[in-house]
Amino acid sequence: MVTIMLTGQLQTADGERDLACEIPTSMSVRQVIQRQGVQLRHLLQLLREKKVLVTINKRIASEDSLVQDGDAIRLVGHDGMGGSGLGPSHV
Protein backbone atom coordinates (compact mmCIF):
# COMPACT_ATOMS: atom_id res chain seq x y z
CA MET A 1 0.00 0.00 0.00
CA VAL A 2 1.29 3.47 -0.95
CA THR A 3 -0.11 6.65 0.58
CA ILE A 4 -0.45 9.81 -1.51
CA MET A 5 -0.90 13.07 0.41
CA LEU A 6 -1.84 16.26 -1.42
CA THR A 7 -1.05 19.59 0.25
CA GLY A 8 -1.35 23.28 -0.56
CA GLN A 9 -4.12 23.80 -3.07
CA LEU A 10 -3.80 20.29 -4.47
CA GLN A 11 -6.67 17.85 -4.20
CA THR A 12 -8.26 15.03 -6.19
CA ALA A 13 -11.08 15.59 -8.66
CA ASP A 14 -13.43 14.67 -5.79
CA GLY A 15 -11.83 17.10 -3.33
CA GLU A 16 -9.85 14.51 -1.35
CA ARG A 17 -6.32 15.11 -0.05
CA ASP A 18 -5.25 11.62 1.05
CA LEU A 19 -5.31 8.47 -1.04
CA ALA A 20 -4.10 4.94 -0.51
CA CYS A 21 -3.37 2.63 -3.40
CA GLU A 22 -1.95 -0.81 -4.03
CA ILE A 23 1.02 -1.14 -6.37
CA PRO A 24 2.08 -4.53 -7.81
CA THR A 25 5.80 -3.68 -7.84
CA SER A 26 8.05 -0.67 -7.39
CA MET A 27 7.23 2.08 -9.89
CA SER A 28 7.86 5.77 -10.45
CA VAL A 29 5.83 8.50 -8.77
CA ARG A 30 4.49 9.44 -12.22
CA GLN A 31 3.31 5.85 -12.81
CA VAL A 32 1.58 5.74 -9.42
CA ILE A 33 -0.25 8.98 -10.27
CA GLN A 34 -1.19 7.68 -13.73
CA ARG A 35 -2.68 4.54 -12.13
CA GLN A 36 -5.12 6.77 -10.23
CA GLY A 37 -6.73 7.79 -13.52
CA VAL A 38 -9.04 10.79 -13.69
CA GLN A 39 -8.70 11.40 -9.92
CA LEU A 40 -5.17 12.78 -10.34
CA ARG A 41 -4.88 13.39 -14.09
CA HIS A 42 -4.49 17.16 -13.55
CA LEU A 43 -1.35 16.53 -11.48
CA LEU A 44 0.51 15.10 -14.47
CA GLN A 45 0.46 18.49 -16.21
CA LEU A 46 1.56 20.25 -13.02
CA LEU A 47 4.46 17.80 -12.70
CA ARG A 48 5.52 18.55 -16.28
CA GLU A 49 5.39 22.27 -15.52
CA LYS A 50 7.51 21.73 -12.37
CA LYS A 51 4.76 23.17 -10.16
CA VAL A 52 4.72 20.28 -7.70
CA LEU A 53 7.34 19.38 -5.10
CA VAL A 54 7.53 15.62 -4.61
CA THR A 55 8.71 13.91 -1.44
CA ILE A 56 8.86 10.21 -0.62
CA ASN A 57 9.01 9.38 3.09
CA LYS A 58 9.85 13.05 3.85
CA ARG A 59 12.81 13.12 1.43
CA ILE A 60 12.83 15.30 -1.66
CA ALA A 61 12.22 13.21 -4.76
CA SER A 62 11.11 13.63 -8.36
CA GLU A 63 8.37 12.27 -10.59
CA ASP A 64 10.88 9.63 -11.77
CA SER A 65 11.81 8.44 -8.25
CA LEU A 66 10.82 4.87 -7.46
CA VAL A 67 8.11 4.14 -4.91
CA GLN A 68 7.81 0.86 -3.05
CA ASP A 69 5.12 -0.74 -0.96
CA GLY A 70 4.76 1.13 2.35
CA ASP A 71 6.07 4.47 1.03
CA ALA A 72 4.34 7.81 1.58
CA ILE A 73 4.29 10.29 -1.31
CA ARG A 74 3.60 13.93 -0.52
CA LEU A 75 2.83 16.32 -3.36
CA VAL A 76 3.09 20.02 -2.55
CA GLY A 77 1.80 22.58 -5.03
CA HIS A 78 3.96 25.68 -5.53
CA ASP A 79 3.95 28.60 -7.93
CA GLY A 80 7.68 28.64 -8.72
CA MET A 81 8.04 32.04 -7.05
CA GLY A 82 8.63 30.81 -3.51
CA GLY A 83 4.95 30.79 -2.55
CA SER A 84 2.96 27.71 -1.67
CA GLY A 85 -0.10 26.71 -3.59
CA LEU A 86 -0.85 27.37 -7.23
CA GLY A 87 -2.66 30.65 -6.83
CA PRO A 88 -1.55 34.04 -5.54
CA SER A 89 0.36 34.00 -2.28
CA HIS A 90 -1.56 35.46 0.63
CA VAL A 91 0.29 36.82 3.62
Stockholm file with secondary structure:
# STOCKHOLM 1.0

chainA/1-91         MVTIMLTGQLQTADGERDLACEIPTSMSVRQVIQRQGVQLRHLLQLLREKKVLVTINKRIASEDSLVQDGDAIRLVGHDGMGGSGLGPSHV
#=GR chainA/1-91 SS CEEEEEETTCCCTTSCSEEEECCSSCEEHHHHHHHTGGGTHHHHHHHHTTCEEEEETTEEECTTSEECTTCEEEEEEBCSSSCBSSSCCCC
#=GC SS_cons        CEEEEEETTCCCTTSCSEEEECCSSCEEHHHHHHHTGGGTHHHHHHHHTTCEEEEETTEEECTTSEECTTCEEEEEEBCSSSCBSSSCCCC
//
